[in-house]
Amino acid sequence: MGLEGKVALVTGAGRGLGRAYALRLARAGADVVINDIRLDSAKEWNEELTAPTVMDEIRNLGRRSLGITADASKKSQVEAMVEQIVAEMGRLDILVNNAGGALTGTADSTPSVMSEENLRFILDINLMSTILCCQAAVRPMKEQGYGKIVNVSSQAGVKAGGNGTLAHYSVAKAGIAHFTRVLAAEVGPWGITVNCIAPGLILTSRAIGQLNRNNPVTRAAAEKNIPLRRMGLPEDVAKVVEFFASDLSDYVTGQVLPVCGGIVLSPS
């Protein structure tokens, strides 16, 4: 219960990795605010909850929870969300910037042909949402003299893919990694740490349902390139989020940590 008395905000937490982060922080003692553009987004990929909503799952763990529907890429909605959290929950100690994804697919996504529309959309939901949420959260954290920010990059932001697909997503996630470093340098004097995770191939409900990641043939082919010889589970990543959100990482800031089973070591 190392996060007892702390209040966390997890964006994009209606399902998948965001939900796993939120539940992990709640089990560690934090009260957790769930943000999503659709709080019932788990239904989209048939992700089974243990209660009617993610907020109810957290309350069943004995923690307070608040659900806020907001578009994390819109400045006015983000600022209103943080104001509501401080007003209703009393403080904001932890921010996990999970909202985003490669939601336009791989078609026409190479650097030389990707459309302006898709580029701006992917930059907005990944990079801009991270920046806007950090800016809003830093204000109450500075007043407290304490804060833990965990940004979410990707292996796509660490190394380029072999054929250049998902260029817009790769650039957005690389931007998140570097924004983490420059923000950490600025806000360190206020007792705020800023770190970043870069997940690899994780078996989320969307990855299974949309990307067919759990197919035995494609899964076996992918796992040959992972030194630990398995794809990750959401809980594998959530454990690292807990580390960055807890006092175990009090002297760690500005870091980007791959959570990928070692796939970052692969040359391909």
N, C-alpha and C positions, 0 to 999 in steps of 0.2 A: 504493500500500500504506500509506495514511495511518493505518489502524487496526491495524497490526501490534501484536500483544501484547494487544489489547483483547478482552474477552469480552462478547458481546451476547446478550440474551434477546429473542426476538420471539414474542409471543403470537399464537395463531391463525395459525400459519405453515405449516400442512399444505398449503395451497393458496393460490391467488389473490394478493392484494396482500401478505399476510404472507410468503408464499414469495418473492415478488419482493424484498421488503425484506431477507430473510435472505440471499438469494444476492448481492444488491448489497453488503451489509456484508462478506460473505465475500470477494468479489472485491477489496474495499478492504483486506483483510488481517485482519479480525476472526475469531475463533473464535465460532461461533454456536450457541446453544441454541434448539432448535425446540420450542415448546409448542403443543399443540392438545388439544382434547377427544377428537379422533380423528386420530392422526398420519397415517392413510391417507386423509384427507378429500378428497384430489385425485381419488380414484376416483369420488366422488359426482357430479362434473360433467365427468368424462372429461378432466381436465387432464393433459396428457402431461408426465411427468418425464423427465429425462435419465439417471436412475439409479433403482434400486428405491424409494428413499425420499428425502425432502428432505435428511435428514442425510447420506445417501450422496452426494447432489449437492454438498454443501458439502465433504465429505471429498475428493471428486474435484478440488476447487479447491485442495487442499493445506492445508485448515484443519481444526481439531478441531471436532467437533459432537456434541451430545448431544440426544436426543429425550426429552421428558417429557410423558406424558399427564396432564393436570390440568385441572380446571374453574377458570378464572381468576376466576369469580365467587364461589368458596368460599374463605374466609380461611385455613382450615387447610391446604388443598391449595396455595394460593399460598405460604404461609410455608414449607411443606415443600419446595416447588420451589426457592425461593431458597436455602434451606439446602443442598440437594443441589448446586446450581450452584456455590456457594462452596466446598463440600467437594471436588467433583470437578474443577472448572475453575480453582479458586484465587482467583477474584475475579469481580466483576460491574461492568462499566463502562458498558454501554449497555442501556437498556430501551426497547423499542418496543411500545407498548400497542395492538396491532392487533385483538385478539379482540373480537367483537361483530357487529353487523349488524342490518338490519331484517328479522328472520327470521319475523315473524308476518304479513307481507303488509299490504296496504292496506285490506282489509275491516274495517269497524267500527274505524277507526283515527283518526277525527277527535276533537278535544279533548272534545266534549260527550258522546260515546257510547263511547269506548274502554273496554274492560273492565279491571277492576283486575288480573286475572290477566295479561293481555298487557302492561299498563303495568309491573307489577313485574318481569316476565320481561325486557322490553327494558331497563329501568333496570339490572337486575342484570348482564346480559351486556355492556352497554356502559359505563355510568357506574361501577357498583360494581366491576367487574373492573379498570377503570383505577385507581380509588382504591386498591384492595387491593394491586395489583401495585406501585404507586408506594410505598405505605407499607412493603412488604416490601423493595423494592430500595433505598430510601433509607438503610436502616441500614448495609449494607456500603459504600455509596457515601460516607456521612459518615465512616466509619472510614478510607477511602482518601483523603478530601479531593478526590474527583473523581467525576463522573458525568454522563451524558448521558441524559436522558429525552425520548422523543418520543411524545406522545399523538396519537391519531387521532380527530378530529372528522369533520365532513362539511359539504357545502354545506347539508344539511338543518338543521344546527345554526347556520348563519350567517344564513340568511334563511328566512322562512316560505314554504311552498308556497301556490299560489293557492287551493287548495280545502281546506286544513287537514288533508289526510291525512298519515299517519305522524307524528302529533303526539307519540306516546311516544318515537319514535326521534329526532325533532327536539329534544325537551326533553333527552333523554339526551346527545346530541351537543353541545348548547349548554352543558350542565353540564360536559362534559369540557373545553371551551374555557376556561370560567372557573376550573375546578379547576386547570388548567395555570397560570393567572396567579397564583393564591394560593399554590400550591406553590412556584412559582419565587421568589416573594418570601420565602418561609420558608427555602429550602435554598440560596439563592445564597451565603451566607457560607461554606458548606462546599465551594465550587467545583463545585456541581452546577447544570447548566442544565436547564431544563424548557421545551420548546416543543411546538407542536401543528401538525399539518397538517389541512387541510379539503379532501379530494378532491371532485371533481365527478363527472361521468359517465365511468367508467372501464370498459374492456372486459375485465373479469375473466371467468373461466370460469363462475362462477355467474350473473353479469349476462347473459352470452350464453345460457346454458342455461335459466335460470329466468325471466329478465325479457325475453328475446328482444331484447336491446339491439343485436345486430348485424344485425337485420332491415333490409334496405335502405330500406324506406319509413319506419319509425320512426326509424332512425338519421339519415336525411337531414333529417327534421323537427326532431330534437333539435339537430343540428349547425348549423342556421340560427341558433340562439340562442347559439352559442358563438363568440366573436370569432375564435378561431384555426381555426374551421370544421372541427374534428375532435374525436372523443371521445378521451379519454386512454388510454394503455396503462399497464399496471402499472409498467413501467420508468420512465415519466414521473414517477410519484410516488416510486418508489424512489430516484431521484436526489436528491430533496429530503430524504428521510430520511437519506441519506448526508451531506448538508450539515449537518443538525442533529446528527448523530452524530460528526462530525469536528471537528478544530480550526479549520476555517473559520468555525464559529459560536461560537467561544469567548466572544465578547462579545455574544451574542444570547441573551436568555432572556425567558420570559413571553410569547412571541409566538404568534399563530395565523395561519398562512400558507395561504391558499387555493391549491390545486393543481388548477385547473379549466379551463384554457384561456381564462379570462376570463368564464366563465358567471356569476360573482358580480356582474358588471356589468350583467347582464340585468335589466330591471324585472319580468319575469314569473317 
